[in-house]
Amino acid sequence: MKIGIANDMPMAAEALRRALTLTPEHQVVWIARDGEQAVELCARQPADLVLMDLIMPGIDGVEATRRIMAGSPCAILIVTVSVETHASRVFEAMGFGALDAIDTPTLGSGDLATTATSLLAKIAAIGRLIGAGGGLRRVPGGGPPHRSSARALVAIGASAGGPAALSVLLGGLPHDLPAAVVIVQHVDARFAPGLAEWLSQQSRLPVRLAKEGDRLQPGAVLVAGTSDHLVLKTGSTLGYTPEPREFAYRPSVDVFFNSVCSRWPGNVTGVLLTGMGADGARGLKSLRAKGHHTIVQDQATSAVYGMPKAAVALQAAVDVLPLKNIAQRLVRGIGSKATLGAAG
């Protein structure tokens, strides 16, 4: 993989360069000393992946991420000192399309092969995601078939660009939404609590991490919170499982969607938002095949049009919508199902 490094600290940039030499297939194609130079180099000498620092003079890592994803999009991993200290800025960068974040490995703190293990593992996972295909087109059809149960669940999957997209979607939902909401966002387990807290500030609905044994309740939002897969273990109870272990992203949207398809007894609206790769596309297809309503974020409003593109290519989407229209479509669909269920 061709990798660019954006870091204004020479020692940190050298630590990253040395870490990458531990994996022969990685090639450092450039090192930028600030965000503006990173944007220029991405346009002139495209990389497969950029290791982006957050704190840099002039254009910082957040703004550099925004500009790169707008002009010369590629995979971006935030690599900076003390990610947890800068959690809000990490989520902002992820909103613009960064895939994940990790602390910078340091020279002189022990064996570099050991200190760089987590970084190289994340890079390997990103490498497995690069290159997903698919195309945008509106799937024909007037809408999902009606189901008789009034029990409603909104199952949402997101990856790169997800935090910002989720804040818009949740911000458009009413406080009395008659449906449970569960979110699987690709994010390191260390940052999941901060993500849930941050989303709660954007939402009229209460938002918290999903715990083992949680029962789904209308008007509450639960966010996957560990590196294991979140699944529906019974009709309305959530839990975590380490299997399947080979999935590139943990938690997996596909694993959650498939468990919902198999076990949820009522109505489901599946939503797949911005993200790199194809996770969630097959699970969304299964939901649609079972008669549930499915929504995919459109290309124009997606920070990274990978997961939605894969879902559209599989004809998994009933609706392909701009981000700002998804909440309204959810409310309208859930309301009609609840009315039908109460009448039935």
N, C-alpha and C positions, 0 to 999 in steps of 0.2 A: 504494500500500500504506500502511495506517495503522501507524505505527511508534512504539513507546514506547522511551524511553531511561532506563536505570537506572545512574547514575554519581554518586558523591558529590563528584567534583572538578569545579568549575564550568568550568574551562578545557577539560577533556576533554569534558564534556557539550556545550559550545558548539562544539567542533570537530566532534562528531558531528552536531549540528544543522545546521551550515553545510554539511557534506559532503552531507547528505540534500537540501538545497535545490538541489544540482546536478542532481538528477533530479526534474523537476516532478511526476511522478505519486506521489512519496512525500510523506506528510503526518505530521509529528511531532504525535502526539495528547497526549502528556504526557512530562514529565521527572521521574523519581523520584530523590531524593537518597540513598536507602538501599534495602536489599532489602525491608524490611517495607513501605515505601511502594509499591514496585513490585508486590508481591503484592496490596495493597489496590486500586491503580489498575487492575491487570489484571482484577480482579473487577468493578469499578465501570464501567470504560471499556475494554472489550476492544480489544486491538491485534492486527493480523495478525502482527506481528513485534516482539520486544523485543531491544534491544541491551543486553546484560547485562554489567556490570563484575563482576569476581571479588572484588576486595578493597574491601569497604565496611564501615562501622561497624555494629554490631548484627548483623542477619541478612545474611550475605555472599551473593555471587552463586550459590554452590552451593546453599545452603539456599533461597534465593529461587526458583531454578529448580525445585527439588523441590516447593515449595509451589504454584507456578504450574501446573506440569504435573499436580499432583494435583487442583487446584481449578478453574482457569480455563485449560486448556491452549491454548497457541499456539506458534508458531515462536519459538525463542530462539537468538540468535547471541551467543556470548561475545565481548565486545570489551573488552580490558583491556591494561594496560601489560605488555609482555614475557610473552607467552603461554608461550614456551618455559621461562621461569623457573618458571612455575606449572603445568607439564604435568600433574602428578598431580591437581591440583584441576580442571584442564580436563577430564580423563577422568572425574572424579567427576561434574562437571556434565553431561557428555555421557551418563553413565550414567542420569541423571535425565531426559534428553530433549533437552538442548541439541543443536543440529544441527552446529555448527562453532565455530571460534574464530579470532580475528584480533587483531593488535595495534591499539591505538587510534591513529588518525591524529592528528597534532599540528599545532596552529597555529604559525606562525612557522618551520616547517621547510621552506619552499619553497612552490610552487604547490599549493594545497589540492586542485585537480582532479587533480593527479598523485599526491599522497600518499593520496588517498581512492580511487584506482582499484580496488585490491584489495578494499576494503570494499564498494564499490558492486557489484562483480562477484559477490561472495558473496551480497549481498542480492538481486541479480537472479536468481541460481540458486535461492535459497530461494523467491522469488516464483513461479518456474515449478513448484515442487513443491506449493504450497498448494492445497488443494481436491480431493485425490484421494478417490474414493468407494469403495464396496464394503460388504459385510456379513458378519457372522460366522455360519457354520453348519458343522456337521460334515459332511464329504463322505462319502457312504455307500461301503461297500466293506470287505472283510475284510483288505486289505493288499496290498502290491505283489507282482507275479508274481516267482517265483524266477528267478535268472539263474545260469548254470553257472560263470562265472568266479569265482575266489577273490580277484581283485584288487579292492580296495575303496578308494573315495574318499569323503570327507565334504566337500561343498562348502557353505560357509556365507556368507550375505549378511546385513548388518546396517547400520543407519544410526542415527538418533536413539535414544539409550538403549542402543546396541549395546555399548559397552565393558563396562558392568556386566553385561549379559546374557551376553556372551562369557565373562566371568570365571566366572560361575556354570556355564555349559555346560562350559567346559574343565576347571573344577575337579572336575566329576563324571566325567571320563573317566579310565580306568586308564592307567598308564605303559606298558603293553604293548599298547595298542590296535592291532589288525591292519589299520589303514587309514591312508592319508595324509589330512591335514586341510588345507584351504586356506580362508582367510578373506578376504572382500572387505568391508571396513568403510569407509563414507563418512567420510573424515578427510583433512584437509590433509596433503600429502606431508611437510611439515616436522614433523608430529607423529607420523607413522607409526612411526619408530624408537622413540620413547618409548612408544607403544601396545604394540608388540611386546615391549619390555622389561617393561612393566607386566603384560601378560598372562602372560609367562613365570613371574612370581612367583605367579600364581594357578593354575598348571597343573602336573600331573605330567609332561606331555609337553614336550619342548623347543619353544620358539616363537621364530621369527626372521622377518625380512623376506624376501620372495621376491625372488630375483635373476634376471636374464635367464639362461635356460639351465638353471635348477634342475630337477632330476629329482625327481619325487614319490617319497617313501619312507614306508613304514608307520611309524606311531608318531611322526611329526614334523608340526609345525604351521607353515605358511607364511602370512604376512600380506601382502596387497597393499601396496606401499610407494612408489608414485609417483603422479603425477597422470594418467598414461596408464592404459589399461585392462589389467588382468591377464587373460591368456588361456592356454589350453592349446594350444600350437603344434603338438605332435606327440602321440603316444599317452601320453607321461608327462613331457613337458618343458614348463615354463612360460616365458612371455615377456611382453613389454609391447608395446602398439600404440597409436598416437594416434587410430586410427579406431574407431568413428565419433566425429567431433568435436562433433556437436550435442547430445550427451547432457548433461543438467543436472548429473549427478554423475559425477566421474571419480576413481577407477575405478568402473565400472558393474557391478552384480551381474548384470544381464541379459546383458551381453556375456560375462562369465565363464561363467555357467551355460550359455549357448548354445554356447560353445566346448567345454565339457565334454560336452554332449549330442552334439556332432558327432564328438569325437575320443577320448574316454576309452574304452578297450576293455573295461573290467570293470564292476563294480557301482558305483553312485553312490547316496549318500543326500544329497539336497538339503535344506538347512535355511534358512528365511527367518525372521529375528528382527525385533524391534521397529524401526520406522523410519517416517519421513514420506515420502509419495509412493507410487509404485507400482513402483520399480525392483526387479527380481528376480521379479516375479509371472509375467510371460510366460515368462521363462527356466525357472522352476520348473515351469510348465505343460508346457513342452517335455520336461523330464526325466520328468515323470509319464507323458506320452503315450508315451514310449519304454520304459516299464516300470520305471523307477527309483522308489525309495522317496522320498517327499517329506514334510517336516515343517514346520509353521508354528507359531510361537508364538501362544498364545491372547490374546484381548483383555484378560483380567483381569490378566495379568502383563506386558503390553507397555507400556513407557513412552509410546510413540506408536504407535497402532494404525492405521498407514497402509499400509505395505508388506504386512504379514500380511493385513490386510483385503482388499487388492486381490487377493492370491493366492487367498484363500478364495472371493472372488466369481468367479474364473475356474475354480473347481474344480481348482486346482493342488495341493491338499494331500491326501495320504493320511491324515495324522494332524494334528490341531490340538491342541496340548498345552500345559499350563502349563510355564513355563521350567524348573522344577526336575525335570521328568520327561523332558526331551528327551535328556539324556546317557544315561540308563538305556535309553531306547528305541533310541538309536543303538547302544549296546553289544550289546543283544539282537539287533537286526537284522543287524549286521555279523557277529556270531558265527554266526548261522544260515546266512548266505551263504557264509562261509568253510568251514563244515562241508560244505555242499552242493558247493562247488567242489572240495574235496579228494576227496570221494567220486566226483566225476564225472571 
